[in-house]
């Protein structure tokens, strides 16, 4: 019976470390944190794909100007 209390305590300590993180990461939320937009299919002109949004054929797109700002380039 004591082993169950020990296992419960270990489980609570392990789960406490990931309290702010979801067990299954939401890629749409990750895309919006990176200032992107989820679009079905390919990114339109003047947008750059920085990842996917988890759904079939969906892309996380960012304007090309913002990509240049991240890299330290000056926009024309």
Steps between C-alpha positions, in 0.01 A plus 500: 500500500792734568628449148177646360549818701859522377393452137229762539751749643745434215223539243392834647858631499548398137172655386567820692794583272281506189205685651516789251560287193233296324558128463426527127648822358263714296676591177247773414584674827871459428448656157323803649777542758746523211279774348386267225170420335369148433391452139376198310744400228802705404580849622395786269741733324712717734457245782755248622422160653647460850327175592175310489181533701442130555207456265544333163668736252486804725790741525609755757576810293678823589540811288840510332575841655471353851741220409752762388458684831567178695821447303611859552464603136362839412181505298522693171 
